[in-house]
Amino acid sequence: MAIAGNMIIGQELVKGSKKAIYAVNPATGEHLQPAYLGGGAQEVDRACVLAEKAFDAYRETDLESRAKFLEQIAANLAANVAAIVERAGLESGLPKARLESELGRTINQLKLFAEEVKAGRWIGVRVDTAMPERTPLPRADLRLRHIPLGPVVVFGASNFPLAFSVAGGDTASAFAAGCPVIVKGHSAHPGTSELVGLAIQAAVKSCDMPEGTFSLLFGSGADIGTALVSDRRVKAVGFTGSRSGGTALMKIAAARPEPIPVYAEMSSINPVYLMPEALMNRADSVATGFVNSLLMGSGQFCTNPGLMIVKEAPGLDAFLSKVAGLVSVAKPSTMLTPGIHEAYELGVAKLKSNNHVQLLAQAQEASGPNQCCACLFATTAEAFLGDPKLRDEVFGSSSLIIRCKTDEEILELTNGLEGQLTATVLMNPTDNKRFTKSLVSILERKVGRILFNGYPTGVEVCPAMVHGGPFPATSDSRTTSVGTEAIWRFLRPVCYQDFPSDLLPEALKDGNSWNVPKLVNGR
Amino acid sequence: MAIAGNMIIGQELVKGSKKAIYAVNPATGEHLQPAYLGGGAQEVDRACVLAEKAFDAYRETDLESRAKFLEQIAANLAANVAAIVERAGLESGLPKARLESELGRTINQLKLFAEEVKAGRWIGVRVDTAMPERTPLPRADLRLRHIPLGPVVVFGASNFPLAFSVAGGDTASAFAAGCPVIVKGHSAHPGTSELVGLAIQAAVKSCDMPEGTFSLLFGSGADIGTALVSDRRVKAVGFTGSRSGGTALMKIAAARPEPIPVYAEMSSINPVYLMPEALMNRADSVATGFVNSLLMGSGQFCTNPGLMIVKEAPGLDAFLSKVAGLVSVAKPSTMLTPGIHEAYELGVAKLKSNNHVQLLAQAQEASGPNQCCACLFATTAEAFLGDPKLRDEVFGSSSLIIRCKTDEEILELTNGLEGQLTATVLMNPTDNKRFTKSLVSILERKVGRILFNGYPTGVEVCPAMVHGGPFPATSDSRTTSVGTEAIWRFLRPVCYQDFPSDLLPEALKDGNSWNVPKLVNGR
């Protein structure tokens, strides 16, 4: 497998005819070869035609075959680790170790979904047996299974060029559900996308999956993003990115003749609450843990701690000095793209020019292009409550400390927060449990995941994970984009009434060999 | 309990200040006392304040208490059957037997959701235990449960003044999920709504539920419908009604600062496919069964068979004569409201004036106001494919037969259908299985429920039911509004990471007494 500047449409490799896209090495600013000519309406149509054609066969693949397909993608990626990591490093500025770990996570995620496919819980089989003798009316034989929605469009994310991109969580869960996938590759890492796309394309072929099960297009949002989301054959959208990007897709999807669900993971400032006893007893370790989390990946994690909420206390100034000290000696680190770096600088500049915000610390000066210099700011609860702009995400290693006078102020401030992916509570056993209970009760309604005595960066891929939350953290709080529950985003129930047994789907037949979990007559 | 023209806001009885609403007896045209003065912004605000205030306590009620509350509503309704049925008869024109059966269904539905609450599957507990020794990184203790979305607004439907109204499926499933409910009562049956609302209000009180768990408002869509769906405290909407009404609510909900889900069940023409062998061998019974289904409830069922698709065959004309004969002797029957009757007349008039549509039969002339005279029309596949207006629902006992020349034409026509609640296949064992398989494969993607050798009217309330389907049958194909799976519409997952055990919700604690189903470490 080698990079050649191609899009992938089914088993074909295709060059577009629109403006060329070049990846940029953010560490040097240089353009990377090859050019990726953007696709247009024609490529969108071809990919959609193929996906539509593939859907009926792909959705009825048996559990073993579909699981093998996911495992084969994992195997193809595992066989190309060096090439993928090298190219991803050039395109993203992320360190090798991080990318190796991210690729490992991507591979394991595919394997986890292979297991999830085989377990068959996602079919959600329910059988209510006929009651021909029931009075006044007999009951029919009713059987329910979940079927996939149809072709899914996945927008690759810039901040996880592997785990949330071409073969990332959205793609893995959509494939697992039985949906063909068309990826709109992120323009920041087309080479990485092509390599990963080739791994999927090869798996489609060697596993005898229908050709249109997978396609990968490049191009601008205006050229292909809108066209893909608008296409009548597309039935759901997965997206990880900015609030403006996500809400734009939501609007397009809602305005279609047939509206479709958009799963957009967008914006979160991930509040961290530091309780008084924890502050008093472990200021040092909290300062270190918090700053490590803040600096991780140049702050370009969806779960980056952009807000810390603390109550005025004797030890607070000393604690903030420690945090500020750690931030001020932080090494600048390359951000993913010039655009992201620019947005970070703008966000930081806005905070600096805000009269109610104090700059506590700033990291060392940048030594190269597109570097993130971490920033630590502070403000009061009053100022935060009075200025909705302070709730905006600054994507990168910037965090705002909010000094609160009372517990009530903390609760009021929390009530005013928008939806979040995470919230973190740092407390000691001696901290006020009653207050914490009140706080957790508010947080449950605001976030997808609440953590105690940890840091929000780092999202485990497992059955109990929720990487989601109320708007604007995501567009649909009923779902998660990480963990096995993500598969439910792409499924819908269908009921089969009094079907002749030979026309029933295999999973619904009496005595079928699939052996999936069933709810029979409500038990 | 007696009718007094009141709205219900928590434990208060309130009179509005807007234009008076009077129910109309559709069988006579007379206005029914009392007047219901419509509510406005003030009442919406009061109901929302109370619902918001009730939410935290109501959502954490234990399984037994919440189930008892649902059972108490059922008991209060059962104690008032005569009064409710009498008033509902006056307001809807529906016969007593039908209303008694509908009330029985409503009561049983509440009991079924009480059982569903106790079974605890809806909490969807997942536990992934900590792995402190794992390398390179330890795994945290992760626990997932589903929590209710928040206060829900339910719009009562006109066609089931009991089963889809104040204490109907939307309300029962939202209560079961842990959501306070504000009902916007349908203006066609305010008296029935008030009686049923009083039954719920009394249950809230006797079960010690928080006051704002339930409110019932009357008023125009412009006065209170929009305000309710726009209110920031409302987190989901249930609706059964017209396509225009449902899509209007979807737009309002999507335009909010925080968009919320709308579960609108709207429009369906429920195609019935009659296969050649079935036509040949049991024309008589099919004709009778089909016409009975068409006439049921004056055709005012969401699952009314508005379309029959048949292939040209020697017996077809004879069969159609039989169906026409049955329709022509059908007795006119009172429709629910003058508005619905008017819309039916308009729909029928449009079909009559369509050059490509033939009137096969029309029922006896109306003998009173607002009566539905059943109509049977026929057209060709070609004409149907060429005129999208022929796909519009005509709410009432009107059906359109589509004569097809070939199997391919049937499949093409099916591919062109919009989303439906149901599709029905009438076939004999000797009918072409291969063709039926192709047909079912298309239908799965178009509908929520596929039936063989039955008729679509009649929706069982049970675990395996799906009363849903792709747009415009509903606004969200991932859900059902009938059956126990309806509870999932009002839930979202939250993950609890490394929680101190005394802060964990009861269902997530080790060794808790709730004894609900759990997925532990993926098993």
Chai-1 contact restraints between the chains, C-beta under 6 A:
chainA,res_idxA,chainB,res_idxB,connection_type,confidence,min_distance_angstrom,max_distance_angstrom,comment,restraint_id
A,D56,B,S441,contact,1.0,0.0,6.0,A-B,restraint_1
A,R126,B,P463,contact,1.0,0.0,6.0,A-B,restraint_2
A,R126,B,A464,contact,1.0,0.0,6.0,A-B,restraint_3
A,D128,B,C462,contact,1.0,0.0,6.0,A-B,restraint_4
A,D128,B,P463,contact,1.0,0.0,6.0,A-B,restraint_5
A,D128,B,A464,contact,1.0,0.0,6.0,A-B,restraint_6
A,R139,B,E460,contact,1.0,0.0,6.0,A-B,restraint_7
A,L142,B,A464,contact,1.0,0.0,6.0,A-B,restraint_8
A,R143,B,A464,contact,1.0,0.0,6.0,A-B,restraint_9
A,L144,B,A464,contact,1.0,0.0,6.0,A-B,restraint_10
A,I147,B,E444,contact,1.0,0.0,6.0,A-B,restraint_11
A,A254,B,A254,contact,1.0,0.0,6.0,A-B,restraint_12
A,E258,B,F471,contact,1.0,0.0,6.0,A-B,restraint_13
A,P259,B,F471,contact,1.0,0.0,6.0,A-B,restraint_14
A,S441,B,D56,contact,1.0,0.0,6.0,A-B,restraint_15
A,E444,B,I147,contact,1.0,0.0,6.0,A-B,restraint_16
A,E444,B,V494,contact,1.0,0.0,6.0,A-B,restraint_17
A,R449,B,C495,contact,1.0,0.0,6.0,A-B,restraint_18
A,I450,B,Y496,contact,1.0,0.0,6.0,A-B,restraint_19
A,L451,B,Q497,contact,1.0,0.0,6.0,A-B,restraint_20
A,F452,B,D498,contact,1.0,0.0,6.0,A-B,restraint_21
A,F452,B,F499,contact,1.0,0.0,6.0,A-B,restraint_22
A,G454,B,D498,contact,1.0,0.0,6.0,A-B,restraint_23
A,E460,B,R139,contact,1.0,0.0,6.0,A-B,restraint_24
A,C462,B,D128,contact,1.0,0.0,6.0,A-B,restraint_25
A,P463,B,R126,contact,1.0,0.0,6.0,A-B,restraint_26
A,P463,B,D128,contact,1.0,0.0,6.0,A-B,restraint_27
A,P463,B,L519,contact,1.0,0.0,6.0,A-B,restraint_28
A,P463,B,G522,contact,1.0,0.0,6.0,A-B,restraint_29
A,A464,B,R126,contact,1.0,0.0,6.0,A-B,restraint_30
A,A464,B,D128,contact,1.0,0.0,6.0,A-B,restraint_31
A,A464,B,L142,contact,1.0,0.0,6.0,A-B,restraint_32
A,A464,B,R143,contact,1.0,0.0,6.0,A-B,restraint_33
A,A464,B,L144,contact,1.0,0.0,6.0,A-B,restraint_34
A,M465,B,C495,contact,1.0,0.0,6.0,A-B,restraint_35
A,V466,B,P493,contact,1.0,0.0,6.0,A-B,restraint_36
A,V466,B,C495,contact,1.0,0.0,6.0,A-B,restraint_37
A,F471,B,E258,contact,1.0,0.0,6.0,A-B,restraint_38
A,F471,B,P259,contact,1.0,0.0,6.0,A-B,restraint_39
A,S477,B,R492,contact,1.0,0.0,6.0,A-B,restraint_40
A,R478,B,R492,contact,1.0,0.0,6.0,A-B,restraint_41
A,R492,B,S477,contact,1.0,0.0,6.0,A-B,restraint_42
A,R492,B,R478,contact,1.0,0.0,6.0,A-B,restraint_43
A,P493,B,V466,contact,1.0,0.0,6.0,A-B,restraint_44
A,V494,B,E444,contact,1.0,0.0,6.0,A-B,restraint_45
A,C495,B,R449,contact,1.0,0.0,6.0,A-B,restraint_46
A,C495,B,M465,contact,1.0,0.0,6.0,A-B,restraint_47
A,C495,B,V466,contact,1.0,0.0,6.0,A-B,restraint_48
A,Y496,B,I450,contact,1.0,0.0,6.0,A-B,restraint_49
A,Q497,B,L451,contact,1.0,0.0,6.0,A-B,restraint_50
A,D498,B,F452,contact,1.0,0.0,6.0,A-B,restraint_51
A,D498,B,G454,contact,1.0,0.0,6.0,A-B,restraint_52
A,F499,B,F452,contact,1.0,0.0,6.0,A-B,restraint_53
A,L519,B,P463,contact,1.0,0.0,6.0,A-B,restraint_54
A,G522,B,P463,contact,1.0,0.0,6.0,A-B,restraint_55
